[in-house]
Amino acid sequence: MQIVDAATCIGTRPEDERALDVTTLLHEMDRAGVAQALCTHFCAVRYHARTGNAILKGLCAREPRLYPVAIVNPAPYLGVRDEIRRCAQEGFVGFRFVPHAQGWSLESEPFYAALEAVAVTGLPLAVELSASGEATRLARIVEGLDVPVILAHITYSILGEAVGVMKRHANLYLEAHRLVTPGVVELLVAELGPERLLFASGAPYWEIVPTLSMIREADLSEEAKSAILGGNACRLFKLVPGERA
């Protein structure tokens, strides 16, 4: 079983003195037995998406275990369609939207335009959510969008809503991120099936092992665990296990 972490993020954070760089991430991956990871850069989240994505591209080019995922900020600058097109052409495997970290609304015309541009690429996208009602609104916004849409950073307070909308919308998937209550993975599989869950740690800011252990130790078939821990990420993001590593 090859484990693929579907959400990691490198880059210096002013509020954190730890070294959250490629070396630290790879150390965490090795410690947990993770073979490959999808990766974003904190510069693209907090400061400037285009700059952060460019930095990430260079880092991932030198480290074949990491696949670059572009952060898209639809709010502050024109040219977002060009940025999305460029990232797709340069080998990014998907896109990630972080509305709360960047201060923009799901219900905004720039976001709608960015979604249309991502759909043209055919690459999957993830959207970080944090408040009640957001999963419901997002599901309606992306209805009919012909690419996988991953609900990201879902906490226990909105997990029930996320499951509810996923039952109604077949193109939605869920990152299993920091869901460490015993039995929660089994519950999600019973409600949604293993093919719609992706292991995602948030490393190196968050440790890999807690979330990984809950999936490894869950009362599930080895086939289901393999799908959640890597198979689904490889399928959705069109990764070939071991190809870059």
SVG drawing of the C-alpha trace seen along z (x, -y; Angstrom):
<svg xmlns="http://www.w3.org/2000/svg" viewBox="-29 -43 45 49">
<polyline fill="none" stroke="black" stroke-width="0.4" points="0.0,0.0 1.5,-3.3 0.3,-6.2 -0.3,-9.6 -1.0,-12.6 -3.6,-14.7 -2.9,-18.0 0.4,-19.4 1.6,-23.0 5.2,-24.2 6.5,-27.7 7.4,-30.1 4.6,-31.3 5.3,-34.5 3.4,-33.1 5.3,-29.8 9.0,-29.5 9.2,-25.9 10.9,-25.2 8.0,-24.2 10.1,-23.6 10.6,-20.7 13.2,-19.0 10.8,-19.0 7.9,-17.7 10.0,-14.9 11.1,-13.9 7.5,-13.8 6.6,-11.7 9.4,-9.3 8.5,-8.9 4.9,-8.1 5.6,-5.9 4.1,-8.3 5.4,-7.9 4.2,-11.0 2.2,-14.1 0.2,-16.9 1.7,-20.2 0.8,-23.9 3.0,-26.9 2.1,-29.2 3.3,-32.2 0.5,-31.6 -2.1,-31.3 -1.1,-34.4 0.7,-36.8 0.6,-36.4 -0.7,-33.3 1.3,-33.7 4.6,-34.2 3.9,-31.3 2.9,-29.0 6.1,-29.8 8.2,-29.0 6.3,-25.8 6.9,-24.7 10.7,-25.1 10.7,-23.1 8.6,-20.3 10.7,-20.1 13.7,-19.2 11.7,-16.8 9.8,-14.2 7.9,-12.9 5.9,-16.2 3.2,-17.1 2.4,-20.8 -1.2,-22.1 -1.8,-25.7 -3.5,-28.1 -6.0,-30.3 -7.0,-33.7 -9.8,-35.1 -10.2,-38.3 -7.2,-40.8 -5.8,-40.6 -6.9,-40.4 -5.4,-37.6 -6.6,-34.7 -7.7,-32.8 -4.2,-33.2 -2.7,-32.0 -4.9,-28.9 -4.1,-28.1 -0.4,-28.6 -0.4,-26.3 -2.2,-23.6 0.3,-23.8 3.3,-23.7 2.4,-20.5 0.4,-21.4 -2.0,-18.5 -4.9,-20.5 -6.1,-23.7 -7.0,-24.8 -9.1,-27.7 -8.8,-29.1 -11.6,-31.7 -11.3,-32.4 -7.5,-32.7 -7.7,-35.2 -10.9,-37.0 -13.2,-36.4 -16.7,-34.9 -17.8,-31.7 -20.7,-33.8 -18.6,-36.1 -18.3,-36.6 -14.5,-36.2 -14.9,-32.8 -17.4,-31.7 -15.1,-32.8 -12.2,-31.0 -14.3,-27.8 -15.1,-28.0 -11.4,-28.4 -10.5,-25.4 -13.2,-23.3 -11.6,-24.0 -8.3,-22.4 -10.1,-19.2 -8.1,-19.2 -9.6,-18.6 -10.1,-21.4 -10.3,-21.6 -12.1,-24.3 -11.3,-24.9 -14.5,-25.4 -15.0,-26.4 -18.5,-27.6 -22.0,-26.2 -23.8,-26.5 -20.7,-26.8 -20.7,-23.1 -24.3,-23.5 -23.6,-26.7 -20.5,-25.3 -22.4,-22.2 -25.0,-24.4 -22.3,-26.6 -20.3,-23.7 -23.3,-21.6 -22.8,-20.5 -19.0,-21.3 -17.4,-18.5 -14.4,-18.1 -13.9,-16.5 -14.5,-19.0 -13.0,-18.2 -14.3,-19.5 -11.3,-20.5 -10.5,-21.3 -13.9,-20.0 -14.2,-20.1 -16.5,-18.1 -18.9,-21.0 -19.7,-20.9 -19.0,-17.3 -22.7,-16.3 -23.5,-19.0 -20.6,-17.9 -21.9,-14.3 -25.4,-15.5 -24.4,-17.5 -22.1,-14.7 -25.1,-12.3 -26.8,-14.7 -23.9,-15.6 -21.8,-12.8 -18.9,-15.1 -18.0,-16.0 -15.2,-14.3 -13.9,-14.7 -10.5,-15.2 -10.1,-13.0 -8.1,-15.7 -7.7,-15.7 -10.7,-13.5 -9.3,-11.3 -12.3,-10.3 -12.6,-6.4 -15.2,-5.2 -15.4,-8.4 -13.7,-6.8 -15.9,-3.8 -19.0,-6.1 -17.8,-8.1 -17.2,-5.0 -20.6,-3.6 -22.3,-6.8 -20.2,-7.7 -18.2,-4.7 -14.4,-4.6 -14.0,-5.9 -14.9,-9.5 -12.4,-10.0 -8.8,-11.2 -6.2,-11.0 -4.9,-14.6 -2.7,-15.6 -1.9,-19.3 1.8,-18.5 4.3,-19.7 2.2,-22.3 0.1,-19.3 1.5,-15.9 0.8,-13.1 0.5,-10.2 -2.7,-11.0 -5.0,-11.1 -3.0,-8.3 -3.3,-6.0 -7.1,-6.4 -7.4,-5.2 -4.9,-2.4 -6.6,-1.1 -10.1,-1.5 -12.3,1.6 -12.3,1.5 -11.1,3.9 -7.6,3.5 -9.0,2.5 -11.0,-0.4 -8.0,-1.6 -5.8,-1.5 -8.3,-3.6 -8.5,-6.3 -4.7,-6.3 -3.7,-6.8 -5.7,-5.1 -8.4,-7.9 -5.8,-10.7 -4.0,-8.9 -7.3,-8.4 -8.6,-12.0 -5.3,-13.8 -4.1,-11.3 -1.0,-10.4 1.0,-7.3 2.3,-5.6 6.1,-5.7 6.4,-7.5 8.1,-10.7 9.7,-9.1"/>
</svg>
